[in-house]
Amino acid sequence: MTRNYSKNFIFYLVPFICGLISTFSLPPYNFFFLNFISFPFLLLIYLNLEIKKGFSSFLYGWIFGFSYFFSNIYWIANSLTVEEIFKPLIPFAITIIPLFLGIFYGISFLIFFYFKPRKKIVSIFLFALIFSFIEYLRGHILGGFPWNLISFSLVEINEFIQILSYVGTYSLNLFVVTIFLVPATILFDVPSKAKLITVLLTVILIISNLIFGNLVLNKHNNTPNSPMNIIVKIISPKIDLKRFFDGTDPSLVIKDLAEVGNIDSRDALYIYPEGILPSINLNEIQDYSSVFGNYFQNNHKIIVGITRYKETEIFNSMALLDNDLKLISVYDKNKLVPFGEYLPFENFLKNYGFKKITQGYQSFSSASERDLIKMNDTKFLPLICYEIIYSGGLYKYSDNYDFIINISEDGWFGKSIGIDQHFYHSIFRSIEEGKNIIRSANNGISAYIDSKGQIIKKIESTQKGVIEIDSYKRGSKTIFSSFGNKIFFYFLIFYITVIFLLKKRERQ
């Protein structure tokens, strides 16, 4: 009986502790080496427990997933504190969402169970394959939520992640899960020679990738900058989120935005964050042309996040305006935040008093097209808020563009780690797409990131200010931007082949 109690205690405690440990490998902590402890330990204990039932295997993974997400997306509760009506939902949000996301990890272990894994090298490839494929599904099912993939633990090792331009985030996730599991081979039931070869090959691959990344960065950094025919100003204000709800005079906000932007007489494009103007939509912004006219001149253009009405629909939009506030170009957001920007099953839930978290009762509509915003000879790919977290398929047409613009309102994260987690997705997207990223955030991190994921200029979430860009290093179309996540499936086929060969070798 004591033995069974001890076994049950280990069954519940180990995945929970491993989930907590892996959280500290992610931004803003970035202790990536912790995954060399949590993942091998998670796998070894699982194999030692010799679990006999599929549900027990699922439960083991579910506990790991719940602990992992409970400890790294707790910031969801912050978005429920802005309006009083949402505060009673906080306990449900910080438990139900991690429980739901943990199901994906439970499914990973359930599938792993049916392959009857043992302490063999093949178990590493098998687990990495299943886990990474389920992570891919997590990023796509029900709109997808590819937040805090394990590969983001390496975001600060810029040399290592240059491979993203070839393979993308999901393939990198496959590789790093495999690498983090390698220490488990020390306690596997395989010959010492096999253990040594596995560890040496892993070390060689890591060093080779770091050398490759270093060469890529050196070549890029030695390339001269190309001058721009206009100054780009990234504005990072710090206007309280409550402006949406307290009737703040938009004229006062416009005055604050102009002062932060340090407006002068040079030809310039001023880029402001998502939804920065309270109580103003694009259809009525002309009413404030005289206020804008006090600050902006004929040689100025403005990009701003703003609400747009179109017949019975409402969109979260990014608009390019001239100094008279005449519309030049507009982009309507494609990927909306569930419950934040739209209420699932709205016709049913609104009968019980539910609404979306952002201001207003009507859900935003999503657009299906993402067209470039063009100004003179410069082309921008627009992304609003968490659209930056999606890997692959950002732009489906063949024509090239110069910059990715990401505008965001990060006040919904409060002062939590969510601000950093959101920001670091930009680094992965810049390398994948081979493009410079302009990021303007209110109550978040604003930055200019080059096409190799290097942060050129940055304004922290606790500050306000402006970043000026007058030259840049041109990015180029990457292999990943051309083929997208097809590459991930090619590597899945490669892993399946390796697993088949290792299984065949075991039988012989």
Secondary structure, DSSP 4 states (H G I P E B T S, - for coil): -HHHHHHHHHHHHHHHHHHHHHHTTSTTT--GGGHHHHHHHHHHHHHHHT---HHHHHHHHHHHHHHHHHHHSGGGGGGGSSSGGGGGGHHHHHHHHHHHHHHHHHHHHHHHHTT---SSHHHHHHHHHHHHHHHHHHTTGGG----S-GGGGGTT-TTGGGGHHHHHHHHHHHHHHHHHHGGGGGGSSS-HHHHHHHHHHHHHHHHHHHHHHHHHHHHHHTSPPEEEEEEEEEEE----GGGGTTT--HHHHHHHHHHHTT--SS-EEEE--TT-STT-BGGGGGGGHHHHHTT--TTEEEEEEEEEEETTEEEEEEEEEETT--EEEEEE-SSPPBTTTB-TTHHHHGGGT---SSSSSSPPPPPS--PPEEETTEEEEEEEGGGGG--S-S--SSS--SEEEEEEE-GGGTTSTHHHHHHHHHHHHHHHHT-EEEEEEESS-EEEE-TTS-EEEEE-TT--EEEEEEEEPPP---HHHHHTTHHHHHHHHHHHHHHHHHHHHHH-
